[in-house]
Every structure is written in structure tokens, then in C-alpha cells.
């Protein structure tokens, strides 16, 4: 069993070595769009001029190939949560921390990356792809809504829900008064935002044909569509956790606290 796993690891490393040696930069990015950010970091053209292998590019630019490979391995790591995970069983504090550390952190990183990518791509390609101007505008609107939404959750909603949880857990005598005085309308604060977010996502899906790029699309175009698709998927999961798990939990805790 151990020998089998070792052999698989050796074959995987050999495959990666050959990929970096044979495939062009553009091909590497087309195979996995996440590598685009690494090449951008190192000042390597991965689009129309990315016709050299990683080894050749590093040789010509005087770059350390091992460091770039380490960066690539870091961004392409697969971190999966089993489908069997029951989020409803998570304590509300843990669920909030998960949303903060996974989904909010992702948005804070992905939004500026996509904004930068669209600013670099759209002006030079809007004649060929006029719909990309609409895509850029829709994404900017979405980014604005999301940044306001994140701020609202982190400064108002999440601290309130954690306080409700703590007050109920400790059976504080002031619990019912706390809820009556400080109760937040989760529907007004958050669900309304989610409806706006969903509408903008629908617009992005429509304009990009659900992120399906044409066969002749250049590498940079493909990367943007793949990043938008990843962004969409993350938001869907994010809103599901809040709408169907977190907020119902919060409402139930409020109800229990009022009954103390």
C-alpha cells in the first residue's frame, strides 16, 4: 500500500516536472487559471507572449524556477470540505468565524484581482467583445455592494449575533431586554443585499453565457471567465450559509433569549 502511494507521488512529481519543462506558460495557465496570479507576480507574460516553457522563461529572465514552482503548488492546492459536513450542527460562533475566514477573506482578495484583470483587458478588447464593458460595469456594481455588505456584517451583524449567543449561553438576566433594545432586522440588513447580489450575478451569467468563452479566446480572456466562475461559486455557497443556516440560527437564538 505504501509503495503504491510512493509510486503515485513519484509519477505526479514527474508529470509536474515535464509540464513545466514542455508546456508553454500560456498552456500552463489554460490548464489551470489559478497559475495566472503567480506569473503576474513574477512579471511573466502568460497571454499572447507566453509561448516559452517555464524553464525557458526563467532562463531568459534570470528567475529562480523553484520559487515559482513553489508558488504554483501553493495556489493550486486543493482544499475540499466533505459533502457530508452538516453546517447546521456548527455553533453560531464557529459558523461566523468560518464565513469570515473563508468567504470574506476570499472576497477581499478576489475583488481587487478581478478589477485589475478587467481594467487591463477590456479597453483593448471591447471592439471584439463589446459585452465585456457590460461585464466590467456589472462586476464593479457587484464589488461595491459586496464591500458594503461585508462591512455591515463585520461591524454590526456578526458582533450582534455573537453577543446574542453568549448572552443565551450564560443565561444573562438582561437577555430579553438586550434583544428588545438592540435587535437587528436581519432581513433588512442582509437578505435585501443578497437579492441585489443575486441580480448582479444573474447579469454576469447572462453576459458571459455562464462563463463560457469562445474557442478562439486568448489566455487572459479565459482566465477572467474562470475567475468570475469561481467568484460566482463562492458567492453562492456564501449566501447559502447565511440565508439558510446562519440567519435562521440567529432568529432562533433571539426567540430563545426572549423566552428566558
Buried (B, 14 or more C-beta within 10 A) or exposed (E): EEEEEEEEEEEEEEEBEEBBEEBBBBBBBBEBBBBBBBBBEBEBBBBEEBEBBBEEBBEEEEBEBEEBBEBBEEEEEEEEEEEEEEBEEBEBBEBBBBBBEBBBEBBEEBBEBBBEBBEBBBEEBEEEBEEBBBBBBBBBBBBEBBEEBBEBBBEEBBEBBBBBBEBBEEEBEEBBEBBEEEEBEBEEBBBEBBEBBEEBBEBBBEBBEEBEBEEEBBBBBBBBBBBBBBBBEBBEBBBEBBBEBBBEBBBEBBEEBBEE
